[in-house]
C-alpha cells in the first residue's frame, strides 16, 4: 500500500488532464523561482549603484564635470545616472537655445527626469506581473485538477461493488496532489511579488527624491543665469 500511495506513483496513475495541470504548475513554479533570483539580483544591484552615484553626486564635484564623466563611461543599469543625465542634458539644451526663463527651464528639466524615472519603474516592474499572475491563479488551477480528479475517482467507485478506504484513498490522494502543487507554486510567488513591489516603491521614492533635490540645484543655477543675463542687458 505504501508503494501504491507514493507521490510519484499517484502522479503517474493520474488522468491525463490532471497530469497536464500538474505539469503546468511545476513549470510555473520553476519559472517563479528563476524570476525570484533574477529580480533579487536586479534590486540588489540597483540599490548599490544608486547609492554609489549619490556619493559621487554629493561629493561636491562640478555638475558639468560629472556629466562629462558619465557620458564618457555610462552605466546602463545605474538609475541615478539616467535621471541626472536626462535632467542636465535638458538643462544644457535649453541654455544653448537662449532660454532665460527659470520656470521654463525647470519645467523642461523636471519633465525629462520624470520620463527617466518612469523608464526605471518599468525596468523594476519587469517579471512582477508574472509573479502576481502565478500567485493568484495557481491555487485555482490546482483546485481544478483536484475537482477533476475527485470526479474521476467517484466515477470509478460507481463500478466497485464495495467501497472501502483502500479504494477511495488513492483517488482522493491523487486529486489533492494538484492542490498541493498549486499552493507550492502560489505561496513563493505571492511573497516575492509583495517583497519586490515594496522594494520597487522604495527605490522609486528614492529616485523621485533625488530628482527633486537635483531640480532644486538646477533651479538655483537657472536663476543665477537669468540674473546675470539681466545685469548684462542693463549695462549694455
C-alpha positions, 0 to 999 in steps of 0.5 A: 500500500505504501508503494501504491500511495507514493507521490510519484506513483499517484502522479503517474496513475493520474488522468491525463488532464490532471497530469497536464495541470500538474505539469503546468504548475511545476513549470510555473513554479520553476519559472517563479523561482528563476524570476525570484533570483533574477529580480533579487539580483536586479534590486540588489544591484540597483540599490548599490549603484544608486547609492554609489552615484549619490556619493559621487553626486554629493561629493561636491564635484562640478555638475558639468564635470560629472556629466562629462564623466558619465557620458564618457563611461555610462552605466546602463543599469545605474538609475541615478545616472539616467535621471541626472543625465536626462535632467542636465542634458535638458538643462544644457539644451535649453541654455544653448537655445537662449532660454532665460526663463527659470520656470521654463527651464525647470519645467523642461528639466523636471519633465525629462527626469520624470520620463527617466524615472518612469523608464526605471519603474518599468525596468523594476516592474519587469517579471512582477506581473508574472509573479502576481499572475502565478500567485493568484491563479495557481491555487485555482488551477490546482483546485481544478485538477483536484475537482477533476480528479475527485470526479474521476475517482467517484466515477470509478467507485460507481463500478466497485461493488464495495467501497472501502478506504483502500479504494477511495484513498488513492483517488482522493490522494491523487486529486489533492496532489494538484492542490498541493502543487498549486499552493507550492507554486502560489505561496513563493510567488505571492511573497516575492511579488509583495517583497519586490513591489515594496522594494520597487516603491522604495527605490522609486521614492528614492529616485523621485527624491533625488530628482527633486533635490537635483531640480532644486540645484538646477533651479538655483543655477537657472536663476543665477543665469537669468540674473546675470543675463539681466545685469548684462542687458542693463549695462549694455 
